[in-house]
Amino acid sequence: MYRILKKRTLNPTVTLMDIEAPLVAKKAQPGQFIILRVDETGERIPLTVAGTDPQSGAVTIIFQIVGATTFKLNQKQQGEAIQDFAGPLGEPTKLEGLKRVCIVGGGVGCAIAWPIARALHERGCEVTSIVGFRSKDIVILEDEFRACSDRLIMMTDDGSYGEHGNVTVPLKRMLEAGERFDEIITIGPVIMMKFVTLTAKPFNVPVTVSMNPIMIDGTGMCGGCRLTLIKDGKRVTKFACVDGPDFDGYEVDFDEAMSRGRMYAGFERHAYEETCNLLKAKG
């Protein structure tokens, strides 16, 4: 069992937890993830490691309440425990040699982008962060990004905070003005990562995207997290849990990834509503 050391609400649907997992805390690097189960009968879900404290043995996770498991996880309180917490899994984000990087995060994807921005900042890299949300009331981690960014640009779709528009607006503006980055690292909704990649392509800036498809075992055996990359005109199958989660944005078949991501939306919503109703009935 893994004890919850801290719980903090970031916005009405996003929660931060510190989990006591000393072995994971010693090994995890930015970009890697864990797979957890809330209880013995629960499903396995992947969550990115948002931070670690090897001395206390704490691992920080940030999750959005979108399905039955994240709903059940959010019902847990500080001092309680969850059943399983396996990791670190996946390949760490490649940070070596980067001197000037643009981090582009969207929504809860900012929870994955933040530890990468922090790690780059600690290495002396010049970090520009562009983070976007639908509106002011769901903004998360602004102070954390500001602390590790040489420049932070806040965007909201409705203009209620920061600049009005999506994350590609300031990115395109900077690239057209002649700014250059060693790499653009983008994390968020698949559609956002697709358009960040398309925005960067005319300027030949390398783009890394973090893919988070359906995962079950975290070892590549189930095949649920498969992605199609297009290399030299050939379609190649990769698995996000072992080959990623980071991939070259110019190689990812985003349209296929989005289509696969929508396949289980109805099942997820049904499970969420069923779990909510059961817990309310018990309460």
LOBALUM-520805 format. One record per residue (C-alpha): y, x, z; residue number from 1. Coordinates in nm, 2 decimals, always signed. Last residue first. Example, Ala and Ser with C-alpha at 12.3 -4.5 7.8 and 13.67 -1.06 7.14 Angstrom:
<atoms>
<atom><yy>-0.11</yy><xx>+1.37</xx><zz>+0.71</zz><pos>2</pos></atom>
<atom><yy>-0.45</yy><xx>+1.23</xx><zz>+0.78</zz><pos>1</pos></atom>
</atoms>
This chain:
<atoms>
<atom><yy>+0.81</yy><xx>-2.28</xx><zz>+0.12</zz><pos>283</pos></atom>
<atom><yy>+0.47</yy><xx>-2.32</xx><zz>-0.02</zz><pos>282</pos></atom>
<atom><yy>+0.59</yy><xx>-2.57</xx><zz>-0.28</zz><pos>281</pos></atom>
<atom><yy>+0.88</yy><xx>-2.33</xx><zz>-0.37</zz><pos>280</pos></atom>
<atom><yy>+0.63</yy><xx>-2.05</xx><zz>-0.41</zz><pos>279</pos></atom>
<atom><yy>+0.41</yy><xx>-2.26</xx><zz>-0.64</zz><pos>278</pos></atom>
<atom><yy>+0.71</yy><xx>-2.38</xx><zz>-0.85</zz><pos>277</pos></atom>
<atom><yy>+0.85</yy><xx>-2.03</xx><zz>-0.90</zz><pos>276</pos></atom>
<atom><yy>+0.51</yy><xx>-1.90</xx><zz>-1.00</zz><pos>275</pos></atom>
<atom><yy>+0.46</yy><xx>-2.18</xx><zz>-1.26</zz><pos>274</pos></atom>
<atom><yy>+0.81</yy><xx>-2.13</xx><zz>-1.40</zz><pos>273</pos></atom>
<atom><yy>+0.76</yy><xx>-1.75</xx><zz>-1.44</zz><pos>272</pos></atom>
<atom><yy>+0.41</yy><xx>-1.80</xx><zz>-1.59</zz><pos>271</pos></atom>
<atom><yy>+0.55</yy><xx>-2.04</xx><zz>-1.84</zz><pos>270</pos></atom>
<atom><yy>+0.84</yy><xx>-1.81</xx><zz>-1.93</zz><pos>269</pos></atom>
<atom><yy>+0.60</yy><xx>-1.52</xx><zz>-1.98</zz><pos>268</pos></atom>
<atom><yy>+0.36</yy><xx>-1.72</xx><zz>-2.20</zz><pos>267</pos></atom>
<atom><yy>+0.65</yy><xx>-1.84</xx><zz>-2.42</zz><pos>266</pos></atom>
<atom><yy>+0.79</yy><xx>-1.48</xx><zz>-2.46</zz><pos>265</pos></atom>
<atom><yy>+0.45</yy><xx>-1.34</xx><zz>-2.55</zz><pos>264</pos></atom>
<atom><yy>+0.49</yy><xx>-1.28</xx><zz>-2.92</zz><pos>263</pos></atom>
<atom><yy>+0.87</yy><xx>-1.21</xx><zz>-2.91</zz><pos>262</pos></atom>
<atom><yy>+0.82</yy><xx>-0.84</xx><zz>-2.84</zz><pos>261</pos></atom>
<atom><yy>+0.58</yy><xx>-0.81</xx><zz>-3.14</zz><pos>260</pos></atom>
<atom><yy>+0.85</yy><xx>-0.93</xx><zz>-3.37</zz><pos>259</pos></atom>
<atom><yy>+1.11</yy><xx>-0.70</xx><zz>-3.22</zz><pos>258</pos></atom>
<atom><yy>+0.89</yy><xx>-0.40</xx><zz>-3.26</zz><pos>257</pos></atom>
<atom><yy>+0.81</yy><xx>-0.50</xx><zz>-3.62</zz><pos>256</pos></atom>
<atom><yy>+1.18</yy><xx>-0.52</xx><zz>-3.69</zz><pos>255</pos></atom>
<atom><yy>+1.25</yy><xx>-0.19</xx><zz>-3.51</zz><pos>254</pos></atom>
<atom><yy>+1.02</yy><xx>+0.02</xx><zz>-3.72</zz><pos>253</pos></atom>
<atom><yy>+1.10</yy><xx>+0.34</xx><zz>-3.54</zz><pos>252</pos></atom>
<atom><yy>+1.15</yy><xx>+0.66</xx><zz>-3.74</zz><pos>251</pos></atom>
<atom><yy>+1.53</yy><xx>+0.70</xx><zz>-3.74</zz><pos>250</pos></atom>
<atom><yy>+1.53</yy><xx>+0.62</xx><zz>-3.36</zz><pos>249</pos></atom>
<atom><yy>+1.32</yy><xx>+0.93</xx><zz>-3.29</zz><pos>248</pos></atom>
<atom><yy>+1.11</yy><xx>+0.82</xx><zz>-2.99</zz><pos>247</pos></atom>
<atom><yy>+1.12</yy><xx>+0.81</xx><zz>-2.61</zz><pos>246</pos></atom>
<atom><yy>+0.86</yy><xx>+0.60</xx><zz>-2.42</zz><pos>245</pos></atom>
<atom><yy>+0.68</yy><xx>+0.79</xx><zz>-2.54</zz><pos>244</pos></atom>
<atom><yy>+0.35</yy><xx>+0.92</xx><zz>-2.68</zz><pos>243</pos></atom>
<atom><yy>+0.15</yy><xx>+0.81</xx><zz>-2.38</zz><pos>242</pos></atom>
<atom><yy>+0.29</yy><xx>+0.47</xx><zz>-2.28</zz><pos>241</pos></atom>
<atom><yy>+0.48</yy><xx>+0.40</xx><zz>-2.61</zz><pos>240</pos></atom>
<atom><yy>+0.16</yy><xx>+0.42</xx><zz>-2.82</zz><pos>239</pos></atom>
<atom><yy>+0.20</yy><xx>+0.55</xx><zz>-3.18</zz><pos>238</pos></atom>
<atom><yy>+0.09</yy><xx>+0.42</xx><zz>-3.51</zz><pos>237</pos></atom>
<atom><yy>+0.21</yy><xx>+0.59</xx><zz>-3.83</zz><pos>236</pos></atom>
<atom><yy>+0.34</yy><xx>+0.43</xx><zz>-4.15</zz><pos>235</pos></atom>
<atom><yy>+0.40</yy><xx>+0.68</xx><zz>-4.42</zz><pos>234</pos></atom>
<atom><yy>+0.72</yy><xx>+0.73</xx><zz>-4.62</zz><pos>233</pos></atom>
<atom><yy>+0.78</yy><xx>+1.08</xx><zz>-4.48</zz><pos>232</pos></atom>
<atom><yy>+0.74</yy><xx>+0.94</xx><zz>-4.13</zz><pos>231</pos></atom>
<atom><yy>+0.77</yy><xx>+0.57</xx><zz>-4.05</zz><pos>230</pos></atom>
<atom><yy>+0.69</yy><xx>+0.49</xx><zz>-3.69</zz><pos>229</pos></atom>
<atom><yy>+0.49</yy><xx>+0.18</xx><zz>-3.59</zz><pos>228</pos></atom>
<atom><yy>+0.46</yy><xx>+0.10</xx><zz>-3.23</zz><pos>227</pos></atom>
<atom><yy>+0.17</yy><xx>+0.03</xx><zz>-3.00</zz><pos>226</pos></atom>
<atom><yy>+0.23</yy><xx>-0.09</xx><zz>-2.65</zz><pos>225</pos></atom>
<atom><yy>-0.06</yy><xx>-0.34</xx><zz>-2.63</zz><pos>224</pos></atom>
<atom><yy>-0.32</yy><xx>-0.09</xx><zz>-2.75</zz><pos>223</pos></atom>
<atom><yy>-0.53</yy><xx>-0.13</xx><zz>-2.44</zz><pos>222</pos></atom>
<atom><yy>-0.64</yy><xx>+0.24</xx><zz>-2.43</zz><pos>221</pos></atom>
<atom><yy>-0.30</yy><xx>+0.40</xx><zz>-2.45</zz><pos>220</pos></atom>
<atom><yy>-0.31</yy><xx>+0.52</xx><zz>-2.08</zz><pos>219</pos></atom>
<atom><yy>-0.05</yy><xx>+0.29</xx><zz>-1.92</zz><pos>218</pos></atom>
<atom><yy>-0.31</yy><xx>+0.02</xx><zz>-1.85</zz><pos>217</pos></atom>
<atom><yy>-0.11</yy><xx>-0.29</xx><zz>-1.94</zz><pos>216</pos></atom>
<atom><yy>+0.20</yy><xx>-0.23</xx><zz>-2.15</zz><pos>215</pos></atom>
<atom><yy>+0.41</yy><xx>-0.48</xx><zz>-2.36</zz><pos>214</pos></atom>
<atom><yy>+0.69</yy><xx>-0.29</xx><zz>-2.53</zz><pos>213</pos></atom>
<atom><yy>+0.95</yy><xx>-0.06</xx><zz>-2.37</zz><pos>212</pos></atom>
<atom><yy>+1.09</yy><xx>+0.18</xx><zz>-2.62</zz><pos>211</pos></atom>
<atom><yy>+1.35</yy><xx>+0.44</xx><zz>-2.53</zz><pos>210</pos></atom>
<atom><yy>+1.55</yy><xx>+0.55</xx><zz>-2.83</zz><pos>209</pos></atom>
<atom><yy>+1.66</yy><xx>+0.90</xx><zz>-2.93</zz><pos>208</pos></atom>
<atom><yy>+1.92</yy><xx>+0.94</xx><zz>-3.20</zz><pos>207</pos></atom>
<atom><yy>+2.00</yy><xx>+1.27</xx><zz>-3.38</zz><pos>206</pos></atom>
<atom><yy>+2.35</yy><xx>+1.26</xx><zz>-3.54</zz><pos>205</pos></atom>
<atom><yy>+2.35</yy><xx>+1.26</xx><zz>-3.92</zz><pos>204</pos></atom>
<atom><yy>+2.69</yy><xx>+1.09</xx><zz>-3.95</zz><pos>203</pos></atom>
<atom><yy>+2.58</yy><xx>+0.81</xx><zz>-4.18</zz><pos>202</pos></atom>
<atom><yy>+2.28</yy><xx>+0.75</xx><zz>-3.94</zz><pos>201</pos></atom>
<atom><yy>+2.48</yy><xx>+0.70</xx><zz>-3.62</zz><pos>200</pos></atom>
<atom><yy>+2.57</yy><xx>+0.33</xx><zz>-3.68</zz><pos>199</pos></atom>
<atom><yy>+2.22</yy><xx>+0.25</xx><zz>-3.80</zz><pos>198</pos></atom>
<atom><yy>+2.07</yy><xx>+0.40</xx><zz>-3.48</zz><pos>197</pos></atom>
<atom><yy>+2.31</yy><xx>+0.21</xx><zz>-3.26</zz><pos>196</pos></atom>
<atom><yy>+2.22</yy><xx>-0.10</xx><zz>-3.46</zz><pos>195</pos></atom>
<atom><yy>+1.85</yy><xx>-0.06</xx><zz>-3.39</zz><pos>194</pos></atom>
<atom><yy>+1.90</yy><xx>+0.03</xx><zz>-3.03</zz><pos>193</pos></atom>
<atom><yy>+2.10</yy><xx>-0.29</xx><zz>-2.98</zz><pos>192</pos></atom>
<atom><yy>+1.82</yy><xx>-0.50</xx><zz>-3.15</zz><pos>191</pos></atom>
<atom><yy>+1.56</yy><xx>-0.34</xx><zz>-2.93</zz><pos>190</pos></atom>
<atom><yy>+1.75</yy><xx>-0.44</xx><zz>-2.61</zz><pos>189</pos></atom>
<atom><yy>+1.86</yy><xx>-0.13</xx><zz>-2.40</zz><pos>188</pos></atom>
<atom><yy>+1.84</yy><xx>+0.24</xx><zz>-2.41</zz><pos>187</pos></atom>
<atom><yy>+2.02</yy><xx>+0.48</xx><zz>-2.64</zz><pos>186</pos></atom>
<atom><yy>+2.03</yy><xx>+0.86</xx><zz>-2.64</zz><pos>185</pos></atom>
<atom><yy>+2.27</yy><xx>+1.01</xx><zz>-2.89</zz><pos>184</pos></atom>
<atom><yy>+2.22</yy><xx>+1.38</xx><zz>-2.95</zz><pos>183</pos></atom>
<atom><yy>+2.40</yy><xx>+1.70</xx><zz>-3.01</zz><pos>182</pos></atom>
<atom><yy>+2.72</yy><xx>+1.50</xx><zz>-3.03</zz><pos>181</pos></atom>
<atom><yy>+3.01</yy><xx>+1.51</xx><zz>-3.27</zz><pos>180</pos></atom>
<atom><yy>+3.35</yy><xx>+1.35</xx><zz>-3.27</zz><pos>179</pos></atom>
<atom><yy>+3.52</yy><xx>+1.33</xx><zz>-3.61</zz><pos>178</pos></atom>
<atom><yy>+3.73</yy><xx>+1.02</xx><zz>-3.56</zz><pos>177</pos></atom>
<atom><yy>+3.46</yy><xx>+0.82</xx><zz>-3.75</zz><pos>176</pos></atom>
<atom><yy>+3.21</yy><xx>+0.92</xx><zz>-3.49</zz><pos>175</pos></atom>
<atom><yy>+3.43</yy><xx>+0.81</xx><zz>-3.21</zz><pos>174</pos></atom>
<atom><yy>+3.52</yy><xx>+0.48</xx><zz>-3.36</zz><pos>173</pos></atom>
<atom><yy>+3.15</yy><xx>+0.41</xx><zz>-3.45</zz><pos>172</pos></atom>
<atom><yy>+3.05</yy><xx>+0.47</xx><zz>-3.09</zz><pos>171</pos></atom>
<atom><yy>+3.34</yy><xx>+0.26</xx><zz>-2.96</zz><pos>170</pos></atom>
<atom><yy>+3.23</yy><xx>-0.04</xx><zz>-3.16</zz><pos>169</pos></atom>
<atom><yy>+2.85</yy><xx>+0.02</xx><zz>-3.14</zz><pos>168</pos></atom>
<atom><yy>+2.84</yy><xx>-0.08</xx><zz>-2.78</zz><pos>167</pos></atom>
<atom><yy>+2.94</yy><xx>-0.44</xx><zz>-2.84</zz><pos>166</pos></atom>
<atom><yy>+3.28</yy><xx>-0.60</xx><zz>-2.82</zz><pos>165</pos></atom>
<atom><yy>+3.58</yy><xx>-0.64</xx><zz>-2.59</zz><pos>164</pos></atom>
<atom><yy>+3.67</yy><xx>-0.34</xx><zz>-2.39</zz><pos>163</pos></atom>
<atom><yy>+3.64</yy><xx>-0.32</xx><zz>-2.01</zz><pos>162</pos></atom>
<atom><yy>+3.57</yy><xx>-0.65</xx><zz>-1.84</zz><pos>161</pos></atom>
<atom><yy>+3.58</yy><xx>-1.02</xx><zz>-1.95</zz><pos>160</pos></atom>
<atom><yy>+3.59</yy><xx>-0.93</xx><zz>-2.32</zz><pos>159</pos></atom>
<atom><yy>+3.31</yy><xx>-1.17</xx><zz>-2.40</zz><pos>158</pos></atom>
<atom><yy>+3.05</yy><xx>-0.92</xx><zz>-2.53</zz><pos>157</pos></atom>
<atom><yy>+3.15</yy><xx>-0.67</xx><zz>-2.26</zz><pos>156</pos></atom>
<atom><yy>+3.20</yy><xx>-0.30</xx><zz>-2.30</zz><pos>155</pos></atom>
<atom><yy>+3.26</yy><xx>-0.02</xx><zz>-2.04</zz><pos>154</pos></atom>
<atom><yy>+3.34</yy><xx>+0.33</xx><zz>-2.18</zz><pos>153</pos></atom>
<atom><yy>+3.28</yy><xx>+0.62</xx><zz>-1.94</zz><pos>152</pos></atom>
<atom><yy>+3.39</yy><xx>+0.97</xx><zz>-2.01</zz><pos>151</pos></atom>
<atom><yy>+3.29</yy><xx>+1.29</xx><zz>-1.83</zz><pos>150</pos></atom>
<atom><yy>+3.00</yy><xx>+1.09</xx><zz>-1.70</zz><pos>149</pos></atom>
<atom><yy>+2.79</yy><xx>+1.14</xx><zz>-1.38</zz><pos>148</pos></atom>
<atom><yy>+3.01</yy><xx>+0.97</xx><zz>-1.12</zz><pos>147</pos></atom>
<atom><yy>+3.13</yy><xx>+0.71</xx><zz>-1.35</zz><pos>146</pos></atom>
<atom><yy>+2.77</yy><xx>+0.61</xx><zz>-1.43</zz><pos>145</pos></atom>
<atom><yy>+2.69</yy><xx>+0.55</xx><zz>-1.07</zz><pos>144</pos></atom>
<atom><yy>+3.01</yy><xx>+0.36</xx><zz>-1.01</zz><pos>143</pos></atom>
<atom><yy>+2.93</yy><xx>+0.13</xx><zz>-1.30</zz><pos>142</pos></atom>
<atom><yy>+2.57</yy><xx>+0.08</xx><zz>-1.19</zz><pos>141</pos></atom>
<atom><yy>+2.55</yy><xx>-0.29</xx><zz>-1.29</zz><pos>140</pos></atom>
<atom><yy>+2.77</yy><xx>-0.54</xx><zz>-1.48</zz><pos>139</pos></atom>
<atom><yy>+2.63</yy><xx>-0.89</xx><zz>-1.47</zz><pos>138</pos></atom>
<atom><yy>+2.95</yy><xx>-1.08</xx><zz>-1.36</zz><pos>137</pos></atom>
<atom><yy>+3.17</yy><xx>-0.89</xx><zz>-1.61</zz><pos>136</pos></atom>
<atom><yy>+3.01</yy><xx>-1.04</xx><zz>-1.92</zz><pos>135</pos></atom>
<atom><yy>+2.74</yy><xx>-0.98</xx><zz>-2.18</zz><pos>134</pos></atom>
<atom><yy>+2.69</yy><xx>-0.62</xx><zz>-2.08</zz><pos>133</pos></atom>
<atom><yy>+2.75</yy><xx>-0.28</xx><zz>-2.24</zz><pos>132</pos></atom>
<atom><yy>+2.75</yy><xx>+0.08</xx><zz>-2.14</zz><pos>131</pos></atom>
<atom><yy>+2.89</yy><xx>+0.37</xx><zz>-2.33</zz><pos>130</pos></atom>
<atom><yy>+2.85</yy><xx>+0.71</xx><zz>-2.15</zz><pos>129</pos></atom>
<atom><yy>+2.99</yy><xx>+1.04</xx><zz>-2.27</zz><pos>128</pos></atom>
<atom><yy>+2.83</yy><xx>+1.33</xx><zz>-2.10</zz><pos>127</pos></atom>
<atom><yy>+2.92</yy><xx>+1.70</xx><zz>-2.13</zz><pos>126</pos></atom>
<atom><yy>+2.61</yy><xx>+1.88</xx><zz>-2.02</zz><pos>125</pos></atom>
<atom><yy>+2.63</yy><xx>+2.10</xx><zz>-1.71</zz><pos>124</pos></atom>
<atom><yy>+2.26</yy><xx>+2.05</xx><zz>-1.61</zz><pos>123</pos></atom>
<atom><yy>+2.36</yy><xx>+1.81</xx><zz>-1.33</zz><pos>122</pos></atom>
<atom><yy>+2.54</yy><xx>+1.60</xx><zz>-1.59</zz><pos>121</pos></atom>
<atom><yy>+2.23</yy><xx>+1.59</xx><zz>-1.81</zz><pos>120</pos></atom>
<atom><yy>+2.02</yy><xx>+1.47</xx><zz>-1.51</zz><pos>119</pos></atom>
<atom><yy>+2.28</yy><xx>+1.20</xx><zz>-1.42</zz><pos>118</pos></atom>
<atom><yy>+2.29</yy><xx>+1.07</xx><zz>-1.78</zz><pos>117</pos></atom>
<atom><yy>+1.91</yy><xx>+1.05</xx><zz>-1.78</zz><pos>116</pos></atom>
<atom><yy>+1.90</yy><xx>+0.88</xx><zz>-1.44</zz><pos>115</pos></atom>
<atom><yy>+2.16</yy><xx>+0.62</xx><zz>-1.57</zz><pos>114</pos></atom>
<atom><yy>+2.00</yy><xx>+0.54</xx><zz>-1.90</zz><pos>113</pos></atom>
<atom><yy>+1.69</yy><xx>+0.37</xx><zz>-1.75</zz><pos>112</pos></atom>
<atom><yy>+1.89</yy><xx>+0.14</xx><zz>-1.52</zz><pos>111</pos></atom>
<atom><yy>+2.14</yy><xx>+0.10</xx><zz>-1.81</zz><pos>110</pos></atom>
<atom><yy>+1.85</yy><xx>-0.08</xx><zz>-2.00</zz><pos>109</pos></atom>
<atom><yy>+1.93</yy><xx>-0.37</xx><zz>-1.76</zz><pos>108</pos></atom>
<atom><yy>+2.21</yy><xx>-0.46</xx><zz>-1.99</zz><pos>107</pos></atom>
<atom><yy>+2.28</yy><xx>-0.21</xx><zz>-2.27</zz><pos>106</pos></atom>
<atom><yy>+2.30</yy><xx>+0.17</xx><zz>-2.25</zz><pos>105</pos></atom>
<atom><yy>+2.44</yy><xx>+0.43</xx><zz>-2.49</zz><pos>104</pos></atom>
<atom><yy>+2.44</yy><xx>+0.79</xx><zz>-2.36</zz><pos>103</pos></atom>
<atom><yy>+2.64</yy><xx>+1.03</xx><zz>-2.58</zz><pos>102</pos></atom>
<atom><yy>+2.55</yy><xx>+1.39</xx><zz>-2.54</zz><pos>101</pos></atom>
<atom><yy>+2.72</yy><xx>+1.73</xx><zz>-2.56</zz><pos>100</pos></atom>
<atom><yy>+2.54</yy><xx>+2.04</xx><zz>-2.44</zz><pos>99</pos></atom>
<atom><yy>+2.18</yy><xx>+1.96</xx><zz>-2.50</zz><pos>98</pos></atom>
<atom><yy>+1.95</yy><xx>+2.27</xx><zz>-2.50</zz><pos>97</pos></atom>
<atom><yy>+1.67</yy><xx>+2.12</xx><zz>-2.29</zz><pos>96</pos></atom>
<atom><yy>+1.70</yy><xx>+1.75</xx><zz>-2.21</zz><pos>95</pos></atom>
<atom><yy>+1.38</yy><xx>+1.60</xx><zz>-2.35</zz><pos>94</pos></atom>
<atom><yy>+1.31</yy><xx>+1.27</xx><zz>-2.18</zz><pos>93</pos></atom>
<atom><yy>+0.99</yy><xx>+1.29</xx><zz>-1.97</zz><pos>92</pos></atom>
<atom><yy>+0.67</yy><xx>+1.18</xx><zz>-2.14</zz><pos>91</pos></atom>
<atom><yy>+0.49</yy><xx>+0.87</xx><zz>-2.01</zz><pos>90</pos></atom>
<atom><yy>+0.35</yy><xx>+0.80</xx><zz>-1.66</zz><pos>89</pos></atom>
<atom><yy>+0.46</yy><xx>+0.91</xx><zz>-1.31</zz><pos>88</pos></atom>
<atom><yy>+0.27</yy><xx>+0.72</xx><zz>-1.19</zz><pos>87</pos></atom>
<atom><yy>+0.09</yy><xx>+0.44</xx><zz>-1.02</zz><pos>86</pos></atom>
<atom><yy>+0.25</yy><xx>+0.20</xx><zz>-0.76</zz><pos>85</pos></atom>
<atom><yy>-0.01</yy><xx>-0.04</xx><zz>-0.63</zz><pos>84</pos></atom>
<atom><yy>-0.02</yy><xx>-0.32</xx><zz>-0.36</zz><pos>83</pos></atom>
<atom><yy>+0.34</yy><xx>-0.38</xx><zz>-0.26</zz><pos>82</pos></atom>
<atom><yy>+0.47</yy><xx>-0.34</xx><zz>+0.09</zz><pos>81</pos></atom>
<atom><yy>+0.71</yy><xx>-0.51</xx><zz>+0.34</zz><pos>80</pos></atom>
<atom><yy>+0.97</yy><xx>-0.32</xx><zz>+0.53</zz><pos>79</pos></atom>
<atom><yy>+1.26</yy><xx>-0.43</xx><zz>+0.30</zz><pos>78</pos></atom>
<atom><yy>+1.18</yy><xx>-0.77</xx><zz>+0.16</zz><pos>77</pos></atom>
<atom><yy>+0.94</yy><xx>-0.90</xx><zz>-0.11</zz><pos>76</pos></atom>
<atom><yy>+1.05</yy><xx>-1.21</xx><zz>-0.30</zz><pos>75</pos></atom>
<atom><yy>+1.19</yy><xx>-0.99</xx><zz>-0.58</zz><pos>74</pos></atom>
<atom><yy>+0.84</yy><xx>-0.86</xx><zz>-0.65</zz><pos>73</pos></atom>
<atom><yy>+0.72</yy><xx>-1.22</xx><zz>-0.69</zz><pos>72</pos></atom>
<atom><yy>+1.00</yy><xx>-1.29</xx><zz>-0.95</zz><pos>71</pos></atom>
<atom><yy>+0.93</yy><xx>-0.96</xx><zz>-1.12</zz><pos>70</pos></atom>
<atom><yy>+0.56</yy><xx>-1.06</xx><zz>-1.15</zz><pos>69</pos></atom>
<atom><yy>+0.63</yy><xx>-1.42</xx><zz>-1.27</zz><pos>68</pos></atom>
<atom><yy>+0.87</yy><xx>-1.31</xx><zz>-1.54</zz><pos>67</pos></atom>
<atom><yy>+1.24</yy><xx>-1.23</xx><zz>-1.61</zz><pos>66</pos></atom>
<atom><yy>+1.38</yy><xx>-1.10</xx><zz>-1.28</zz><pos>65</pos></atom>
<atom><yy>+1.53</yy><xx>-0.77</xx><zz>-1.39</zz><pos>64</pos></atom>
<atom><yy>+1.41</yy><xx>-0.45</xx><zz>-1.24</zz><pos>63</pos></atom>
<atom><yy>+1.55</yy><xx>-0.13</xx><zz>-1.09</zz><pos>62</pos></atom>
<atom><yy>+1.31</yy><xx>+0.13</xx><zz>-0.94</zz><pos>61</pos></atom>
<atom><yy>+1.40</yy><xx>+0.41</xx><zz>-0.70</zz><pos>60</pos></atom>
<atom><yy>+1.12</yy><xx>+0.64</xx><zz>-0.57</zz><pos>59</pos></atom>
<atom><yy>+1.13</yy><xx>+0.75</xx><zz>-0.21</zz><pos>58</pos></atom>
<atom><yy>+0.92</yy><xx>+1.03</xx><zz>-0.06</zz><pos>57</pos></atom>
<atom><yy>+1.19</yy><xx>+1.12</xx><zz>+0.19</zz><pos>56</pos></atom>
<atom><yy>+1.22</yy><xx>+1.48</xx><zz>+0.08</zz><pos>55</pos></atom>
<atom><yy>+1.12</yy><xx>+1.41</xx><zz>-0.28</zz><pos>54</pos></atom>
<atom><yy>+1.41</yy><xx>+1.17</xx><zz>-0.33</zz><pos>53</pos></atom>
<atom><yy>+1.36</yy><xx>+1.00</xx><zz>-0.67</zz><pos>52</pos></atom>
<atom><yy>+1.56</yy><xx>+0.81</xx><zz>-0.92</zz><pos>51</pos></atom>
<atom><yy>+1.55</yy><xx>+0.53</xx><zz>-1.18</zz><pos>50</pos></atom>
<atom><yy>+1.18</yy><xx>+0.56</xx><zz>-1.24</zz><pos>49</pos></atom>
<atom><yy>+1.12</yy><xx>+0.31</xx><zz>-1.52</zz><pos>48</pos></atom>
<atom><yy>+0.91</yy><xx>+0.00</xx><zz>-1.46</zz><pos>47</pos></atom>
<atom><yy>+0.58</yy><xx>-0.09</xx><zz>-1.61</zz><pos>46</pos></atom>
<atom><yy>+0.39</yy><xx>-0.41</xx><zz>-1.51</zz><pos>45</pos></atom>
<atom><yy>+0.04</yy><xx>-0.47</xx><zz>-1.39</zz><pos>44</pos></atom>
<atom><yy>-0.06</yy><xx>-0.82</xx><zz>-1.32</zz><pos>43</pos></atom>
<atom><yy>-0.11</yy><xx>-0.95</xx><zz>-0.96</zz><pos>42</pos></atom>
<atom><yy>-0.44</yy><xx>-1.05</xx><zz>-0.79</zz><pos>41</pos></atom>
<atom><yy>-0.44</yy><xx>-0.77</xx><zz>-0.54</zz><pos>40</pos></atom>
<atom><yy>-0.06</yy><xx>-0.78</xx><zz>-0.48</zz><pos>39</pos></atom>
<atom><yy>+0.27</yy><xx>-0.67</xx><zz>-0.63</zz><pos>38</pos></atom>
<atom><yy>+0.11</yy><xx>-0.45</xx><zz>-0.89</zz><pos>37</pos></atom>
<atom><yy>+0.29</yy><xx>-0.15</xx><zz>-1.02</zz><pos>36</pos></atom>
<atom><yy>+0.31</yy><xx>+0.08</xx><zz>-1.33</zz><pos>35</pos></atom>
<atom><yy>+0.54</yy><xx>+0.38</xx><zz>-1.31</zz><pos>34</pos></atom>
<atom><yy>+0.78</yy><xx>+0.52</xx><zz>-1.56</zz><pos>33</pos></atom>
<atom><yy>+0.91</yy><xx>+0.85</xx><zz>-1.70</zz><pos>32</pos></atom>
<atom><yy>+1.25</yy><xx>+0.90</xx><zz>-1.87</zz><pos>31</pos></atom>
<atom><yy>+1.40</yy><xx>+1.13</xx><zz>-1.60</zz><pos>30</pos></atom>
<atom><yy>+1.12</yy><xx>+1.32</xx><zz>-1.42</zz><pos>29</pos></atom>
<atom><yy>+0.86</yy><xx>+1.21</xx><zz>-1.17</zz><pos>28</pos></atom>
<atom><yy>+0.64</yy><xx>+1.47</xx><zz>-0.98</zz><pos>27</pos></atom>
<atom><yy>+0.75</yy><xx>+1.49</xx><zz>-0.62</zz><pos>26</pos></atom>
<atom><yy>+0.86</yy><xx>+1.13</xx><zz>-0.59</zz><pos>25</pos></atom>
<atom><yy>+0.53</yy><xx>+1.01</xx><zz>-0.74</zz><pos>24</pos></atom>
<atom><yy>+0.34</yy><xx>+1.19</xx><zz>-0.47</zz><pos>23</pos></atom>
<atom><yy>+0.57</yy><xx>+1.06</xx><zz>-0.19</zz><pos>22</pos></atom>
<atom><yy>+0.56</yy><xx>+0.69</xx><zz>-0.29</zz><pos>21</pos></atom>
<atom><yy>+0.78</yy><xx>+0.49</xx><zz>-0.04</zz><pos>20</pos></atom>
<atom><yy>+0.96</yy><xx>+0.25</xx><zz>-0.27</zz><pos>19</pos></atom>
<atom><yy>+1.33</yy><xx>+0.22</xx><zz>-0.30</zz><pos>18</pos></atom>
<atom><yy>+1.43</yy><xx>-0.11</xx><zz>-0.46</zz><pos>17</pos></atom>
<atom><yy>+1.71</yy><xx>-0.22</xx><zz>-0.69</zz><pos>16</pos></atom>
<atom><yy>+1.74</yy><xx>-0.58</xx><zz>-0.80</zz><pos>15</pos></atom>
<atom><yy>+1.87</yy><xx>-0.75</xx><zz>-1.12</zz><pos>14</pos></atom>
<atom><yy>+1.90</yy><xx>-1.12</xx><zz>-1.18</zz><pos>13</pos></atom>
<atom><yy>+2.20</yy><xx>-1.23</xx><zz>-0.96</zz><pos>12</pos></atom>
<atom><yy>+2.36</yy><xx>-0.88</xx><zz>-0.98</zz><pos>11</pos></atom>
<atom><yy>+2.28</yy><xx>-0.55</xx><zz>-0.82</zz><pos>10</pos></atom>
<atom><yy>+2.09</yy><xx>-0.69</xx><zz>-0.53</zz><pos>9</pos></atom>
<atom><yy>+1.97</yy><xx>-0.41</xx><zz>-0.29</zz><pos>8</pos></atom>
<atom><yy>+1.63</yy><xx>-0.35</xx><zz>-0.13</zz><pos>7</pos></atom>
<atom><yy>+1.54</yy><xx>-0.04</xx><zz>+0.07</zz><pos>6</pos></atom>
<atom><yy>+1.23</yy><xx>+0.13</xx><zz>+0.21</zz><pos>5</pos></atom>
<atom><yy>+0.97</yy><xx>-0.10</xx><zz>+0.04</zz><pos>4</pos></atom>
<atom><yy>+0.63</yy><xx>+0.03</xx><zz>+0.16</zz><pos>3</pos></atom>
<atom><yy>+0.35</yy><xx>+0.12</xx><zz>-0.08</zz><pos>2</pos></atom>
<atom><yy>+0.00</yy><xx>+0.00</xx><zz>+0.00</zz><pos>1</pos></atom>
</atoms>
